Amino acid sequence: MKNMNKTEFAEGTFDELYGHKILELKENHIRTEVKISPILHQPMGLVHGGLYASMAEAAISYAAYFTTEGVWVGVNNNTDFLKSSKEGSLVCEASPIKLGKRSQIWEAKIYNGDTLCAISKVRLSNLDA
């Protein structure tokens, strides 16, 4: 297992750009947060759907990379949008559905407070396999 003391996404990355923060990282689980600001809105004043997909894929790829052997990258992301958001914070909680040596499938649920806003399933591939 790699160093699980990583508590931040790498500087100068897309995650830093949109304010993605790690709240908790442990084996088979990650919880992250983004505080909503107008720059994350689409033209109708709602959080852009790409933010939900980005949060899920980044959190899941990061958790897999730091808690299992290999270099894990997303190869498929299916995000369903359930409820829109305008303000507050989005919290992403993700855990695996299937763990393999070459591929994994994880599920992320993204909340604004108690409201479930999106669910993502992300398939990962191990570049080292």
ChimeraX commands (.cxc) that place a marker at each C-alpha (Angstrom):
marker #1 position 0.00,0.00,0.00 radius 0.5
marker #1 position 1.28,3.47,-0.85 radius 0.5
marker #1 position 1.50,6.37,1.59 radius 0.5
marker #1 position -2.08,7.01,2.71 radius 0.5
marker #1 position -1.09,10.21,4.47 radius 0.5
marker #1 position -1.88,12.07,1.26 radius 0.5
marker #1 position -4.51,14.58,2.27 radius 0.5
marker #1 position -4.45,16.91,-0.71 radius 0.5
marker #1 position -4.70,16.56,-4.45 radius 0.5
marker #1 position -1.45,17.52,-6.16 radius 0.5
marker #1 position -0.70,21.20,-6.60 radius 0.5
marker #1 position -1.21,22.63,-10.06 radius 0.5
marker #1 position -3.82,20.04,-11.03 radius 0.5
marker #1 position -7.39,20.37,-12.25 radius 0.5
marker #1 position -8.64,19.45,-8.77 radius 0.5
marker #1 position -6.82,22.40,-7.25 radius 0.5
marker #1 position -8.35,24.64,-9.92 radius 0.5
marker #1 position -11.93,23.90,-8.85 radius 0.5
marker #1 position -11.20,23.63,-5.12 radius 0.5
marker #1 position -11.48,19.86,-4.65 radius 0.5
marker #1 position -10.35,18.86,-1.13 radius 0.5
marker #1 position -9.85,15.47,0.49 radius 0.5
marker #1 position -11.69,15.06,3.79 radius 0.5
marker #1 position -10.91,11.38,4.43 radius 0.5
marker #1 position -8.86,8.69,2.70 radius 0.5
marker #1 position -8.62,5.10,3.85 radius 0.5
marker #1 position -8.59,1.71,2.21 radius 0.5
marker #1 position -11.72,1.24,0.07 radius 0.5
marker #1 position -13.14,4.66,0.93 radius 0.5
marker #1 position -12.64,8.33,0.12 radius 0.5
marker #1 position -14.62,11.44,1.03 radius 0.5
marker #1 position -13.96,14.77,-0.72 radius 0.5
marker #1 position -15.54,18.22,-0.85 radius 0.5
marker #1 position -15.97,21.19,-3.14 radius 0.5
marker #1 position -17.42,24.48,-1.93 radius 0.5
marker #1 position -19.83,25.78,-4.55 radius 0.5
marker #1 position -19.08,29.18,-6.06 radius 0.5
marker #1 position -20.57,30.95,-9.10 radius 0.5
marker #1 position -17.54,30.01,-11.20 radius 0.5
marker #1 position -18.73,26.37,-10.98 radius 0.5
marker #1 position -22.18,27.23,-12.38 radius 0.5
marker #1 position -23.42,26.70,-15.90 radius 0.5
marker #1 position -25.31,29.62,-17.57 radius 0.5
marker #1 position -28.62,28.79,-15.82 radius 0.5
marker #1 position -27.03,29.27,-12.37 radius 0.5
marker #1 position -26.77,25.60,-11.40 radius 0.5
marker #1 position -23.63,23.60,-10.67 radius 0.5
marker #1 position -22.19,22.35,-13.96 radius 0.5
marker #1 position -22.70,18.61,-14.45 radius 0.5
marker #1 position -19.05,18.17,-15.29 radius 0.5
marker #1 position -18.18,19.08,-11.72 radius 0.5
marker #1 position -20.00,16.03,-10.36 radius 0.5
marker #1 position -18.29,13.74,-12.88 radius 0.5
marker #1 position -14.88,15.32,-12.19 radius 0.5
marker #1 position -15.24,14.99,-8.43 radius 0.5
marker #1 position -16.19,11.32,-8.72 radius 0.5
marker #1 position -13.44,10.33,-11.13 radius 0.5
marker #1 position -10.71,12.23,-9.30 radius 0.5
marker #1 position -11.71,10.91,-5.88 radius 0.5
marker #1 position -12.00,7.33,-7.08 radius 0.5
marker #1 position -8.76,7.33,-9.10 radius 0.5
marker #1 position -6.91,8.88,-6.18 radius 0.5
marker #1 position -8.29,6.40,-3.65 radius 0.5
marker #1 position -7.43,3.43,-5.84 radius 0.5
marker #1 position -3.93,4.74,-6.54 radius 0.5
marker #1 position -3.10,5.29,-2.87 radius 0.5
marker #1 position -4.75,2.18,-1.44 radius 0.5
marker #1 position -3.95,-0.57,-3.99 radius 0.5
marker #1 position -0.95,-1.62,-6.06 radius 0.5
marker #1 position -0.49,-0.01,-9.46 radius 0.5
marker #1 position -1.32,3.18,-11.29 radius 0.5
marker #1 position -5.11,3.42,-11.64 radius 0.5
marker #1 position -6.86,5.66,-14.15 radius 0.5
marker #1 position -10.49,6.14,-15.10 radius 0.5
marker #1 position -11.55,4.55,-18.39 radius 0.5
marker #1 position -15.31,4.98,-18.05 radius 0.5
marker #1 position -17.44,7.39,-16.03 radius 0.5
marker #1 position -21.21,7.18,-15.89 radius 0.5
marker #1 position -22.74,9.98,-13.84 radius 0.5
marker #1 position -26.47,10.32,-13.19 radius 0.5
marker #1 position -27.68,13.74,-12.05 radius 0.5
marker #1 position -30.48,13.47,-9.51 radius 0.5
marker #1 position -30.86,16.95,-8.00 radius 0.5
marker #1 position -29.32,20.26,-8.99 radius 0.5
marker #1 position -27.37,22.53,-6.65 radius 0.5
marker #1 position -26.73,26.27,-6.58 radius 0.5
marker #1 position -24.88,26.87,-3.32 radius 0.5
marker #1 position -23.36,25.17,-0.31 radius 0.5
marker #1 position -20.85,22.34,-0.55 radius 0.5
marker #1 position -20.75,19.09,-2.46 radius 0.5
marker #1 position -19.41,16.05,-0.64 radius 0.5
marker #1 position -18.36,12.97,-2.60 radius 0.5
marker #1 position -18.23,9.59,-0.85 radius 0.5
marker #1 position -16.85,6.69,-2.85 radius 0.5
marker #1 position -16.16,3.00,-2.30 radius 0.5
marker #1 position -15.46,0.02,-4.57 radius 0.5
marker #1 position -18.03,-2.31,-6.06 radius 0.5
marker #1 position -15.42,-4.70,-7.51 radius 0.5
marker #1 position -11.68,-4.78,-6.89 radius 0.5
marker #1 position -9.47,-6.58,-9.37 radius 0.5
marker #1 position -5.80,-6.54,-10.28 radius 0.5
marker #1 position -6.41,-5.08,-13.76 radius 0.5
marker #1 position -9.71,-3.28,-13.39 radius 0.5
marker #1 position -11.94,-1.94,-10.66 radius 0.5
marker #1 position -15.42,-0.48,-10.48 radius 0.5
marker #1 position -16.22,2.13,-7.85 radius 0.5
marker #1 position -19.37,4.05,-6.98 radius 0.5
marker #1 position -19.47,7.65,-5.79 radius 0.5
marker #1 position -22.44,9.41,-4.24 radius 0.5
marker #1 position -22.35,13.19,-4.21 radius 0.5
marker #1 position -24.40,15.12,-1.66 radius 0.5
marker #1 position -25.27,18.73,-0.95 radius 0.5
marker #1 position -26.09,18.50,2.74 radius 0.5
marker #1 position -28.45,15.53,3.11 radius 0.5
marker #1 position -29.58,15.72,-0.53 radius 0.5
marker #1 position -28.20,13.12,-2.92 radius 0.5
marker #1 position -27.35,15.08,-6.08 radius 0.5
marker #1 position -25.47,12.59,-8.28 radius 0.5
marker #1 position -24.30,9.00,-8.46 radius 0.5
marker #1 position -21.27,8.00,-10.51 radius 0.5
marker #1 position -19.91,4.62,-11.43 radius 0.5
marker #1 position -16.29,4.76,-12.55 radius 0.5
marker #1 position -14.34,1.89,-14.10 radius 0.5
marker #1 position -10.59,2.03,-13.54 radius 0.5
marker #1 position -7.77,0.33,-15.38 radius 0.5
marker #1 position -4.37,-0.51,-13.89 radius 0.5
marker #1 position -1.66,0.88,-16.19 radius 0.5
marker #1 position 0.90,-1.42,-14.55 radius 0.5
marker #1 position -1.03,-4.66,-15.24 radius 0.5
marker link #1:1,2 radius 0.2
marker link #1:2,3 radius 0.2
marker link #1:3,4 radius 0.2
marker link #1:4,5 radius 0.2
marker link #1:5,6 radius 0.2
marker link #1:6,7 radius 0.2
marker link #1:7,8 radius 0.2
marker link #1:8,9 radius 0.2
marker link #1:9,10 radius 0.2
marker link #1:10,11 radius 0.2
marker link #1:11,12 radius 0.2
marker link #1:12,13 radius 0.2
marker link #1:13,14 radius 0.2
marker link #1:14,15 radius 0.2
marker link #1:15,16 radius 0.2
marker link #1:16,17 radius 0.2
marker link #1:17,18 radius 0.2
marker link #1:18,19 radius 0.2
marker link #1:19,20 radius 0.2
marker link #1:20,21 radius 0.2
marker link #1:21,22 radius 0.2
marker link #1:22,23 radius 0.2
marker link #1:23,24 radius 0.2
marker link #1:24,25 radius 0.2
marker link #1:25,26 radius 0.2
marker link #1:26,27 radius 0.2
marker link #1:27,28 radius 0.2
marker link #1:28,29 radius 0.2
marker link #1:29,30 radius 0.2
marker link #1:30,31 radius 0.2
marker link #1:31,32 radius 0.2
marker link #1:32,33 radius 0.2
marker link #1:33,34 radius 0.2
marker link #1:34,35 radius 0.2
marker link #1:35,36 radius 0.2
marker link #1:36,37 radius 0.2
marker link #1:37,38 radius 0.2
marker link #1:38,39 radius 0.2
marker link #1:39,40 radius 0.2
marker link #1:40,41 radius 0.2
marker link #1:41,42 radius 0.2
marker link #1:42,43 radius 0.2
marker link #1:43,44 radius 0.2
marker link #1:44,45 radius 0.2
marker link #1:45,46 radius 0.2
marker link #1:46,47 radius 0.2
marker link #1:47,48 radius 0.2
marker link #1:48,49 radius 0.2
marker link #1:49,50 radius 0.2
marker link #1:50,51 radius 0.2
marker link #1:51,52 radius 0.2
marker link #1:52,53 radius 0.2
marker link #1:53,54 radius 0.2
marker link #1:54,55 radius 0.2
marker link #1:55,56 radius 0.2
marker link #1:56,57 radius 0.2
marker link #1:57,58 radius 0.2
marker link #1:58,59 radius 0.2
marker link #1:59,60 radius 0.2
marker link #1:60,61 radius 0.2
marker link #1:61,62 radius 0.2
marker link #1:62,63 radius 0.2
marker link #1:63,64 radius 0.2
marker link #1:64,65 radius 0.2
marker link #1:65,66 radius 0.2
marker link #1:66,67 radius 0.2
marker link #1:67,68 radius 0.2
marker link #1:68,69 radius 0.2
marker link #1:69,70 radius 0.2
marker link #1:70,71 radius 0.2
marker link #1:71,72 radius 0.2
marker link #1:72,73 radius 0.2
marker link #1:73,74 radius 0.2
marker link #1:74,75 radius 0.2
marker link #1:75,76 radius 0.2
marker link #1:76,77 radius 0.2
marker link #1:77,78 radius 0.2
marker link #1:78,79 radius 0.2
marker link #1:79,80 radius 0.2
marker link #1:80,81 radius 0.2
marker link #1:81,82 radius 0.2
marker link #1:82,83 radius 0.2
marker link #1:83,84 radius 0.2
marker link #1:84,85 radius 0.2
marker link #1:85,86 radius 0.2
marker link #1:86,87 radius 0.2
marker link #1:87,88 radius 0.2
marker link #1:88,89 radius 0.2
marker link #1:89,90 radius 0.2
marker link #1:90,91 radius 0.2
marker link #1:91,92 radius 0.2
marker link #1:92,93 radius 0.2
marker link #1:93,94 radius 0.2
marker link #1:94,95 radius 0.2
marker link #1:95,96 radius 0.2
marker link #1:96,97 radius 0.2
marker link #1:97,98 radius 0.2
marker link #1:98,99 radius 0.2
marker link #1:99,100 radius 0.2
marker link #1:100,101 radius 0.2
marker link #1:101,102 radius 0.2
marker link #1:102,103 radius 0.2
marker link #1:103,104 radius 0.2
marker link #1:104,105 radius 0.2
marker link #1:105,106 radius 0.2
marker link #1:106,107 radius 0.2
marker link #1:107,108 radius 0.2
marker link #1:108,109 radius 0.2
marker link #1:109,110 radius 0.2
marker link #1:110,111 radius 0.2
marker link #1:111,112 radius 0.2
marker link #1:112,113 radius 0.2
marker link #1:113,114 radius 0.2
marker link #1:114,115 radius 0.2
marker link #1:115,116 radius 0.2
marker link #1:116,117 radius 0.2
marker link #1:117,118 radius 0.2
marker link #1:118,119 radius 0.2
marker link #1:119,120 radius 0.2
marker link #1:120,121 radius 0.2
marker link #1:121,122 radius 0.2
marker link #1:122,123 radius 0.2
marker link #1:123,124 radius 0.2
marker link #1:124,125 radius 0.2
marker link #1:125,126 radius 0.2
marker link #1:126,127 radius 0.2
marker link #1:127,128 radius 0.2
marker link #1:128,129 radius 0.2
view
